Amino acid sequence: MKNWINKSFLFLMASLVLMSCEKDEDMTILRVGDAPVVSASVTDLALTQEEEGSAAITFKWSPADYGYQAAVNYSIQYDVAGNEFAGAKEVAVANLTEKTFTVNEFNALAAKLKLPVGMASDMELRVKADISSEVTPLYSQPITVSVVPYLDIIEYTSLYVPGLYQGWTPGSAPKVSSLQDNGVFEGYVYMNTIAEGFKFTSQPNWDGPNYGAGATAGTLSDDGGASNLTVSEPGFYLLKVDVNKLTWSATKTNWAVTGNATPKGWVSDSVTDHDMTYDEERGVWAITLPLTVGAIKFRANDAWGLNYGDNKPADGFVDQGSEDNIVVEEVGTYEIVLDLSIPGYYSYTLTKQ
């Protein structure tokens, strides 16, 4: 009997030790950690190109605390205020707990969010702490910064499009650009001849990787000796390239204006667009029209599949598929110009005659 009691006691003690170990392990797993706490040196910025090299804003944050020694990588995420970081972009800062942006650097962040130049917009920024792909990152509470950006053309990662139509010279060729720096490129190119075709080059010369025709339609080859790419007829093309998948496409476009400010009104089953003309010398689409107070939009190929408006607040740069129209505030005759020559900076002007 005594032996049975001793064995029962030992079994009970072993169970308690095991439960204690499991409890300690659970506590380690459930330890979420304390997110960084971030502060900003200023929360209201009016940026000017004259001061582009000066310090604009400094962010500092407390180290993330995981309850144990951890190698933490930090990044600053930023997005348009109110977007809940759904389209957040990041600036990696390794293991630092402080980051200063120059005027030019912070202006570039605003440009990537397509914030309007010359007027105040709110950005939200937060610090992300990351230790492993298997551990959920920690995020600081966001900080809102009001910023007035200036126009500064960002040199996005680009491919050049040389061909006979421009003399097979990559350095002076039009470009398609990757606005997200993710290997996916887009841009418009006008080819007044399709003889000999064209290629995509990664540099403004032939020294780097270049892309020609792949084995099947719509594919690319990075073999320098690959055949040239071709389109079926001269025209103004929207070119898209994915160097990750080695694919490409070319859509011929003809542009037009529609809207209740135009003589015809909004396009419908019985109303056609006002067709624009491509001006080779200026490299733009243009039309002169009498306009009333109202709104317009740009459409390609008499369809809504590819159209441009201008997101509010209007900034003179078009936005694909925008729900916001381009507002005409005064009656008059206008030259309407659509400039699609710079990827990321497609623009328009309405000049009263």
Disulfide bonds with the S-S distance in Angstrom:
none
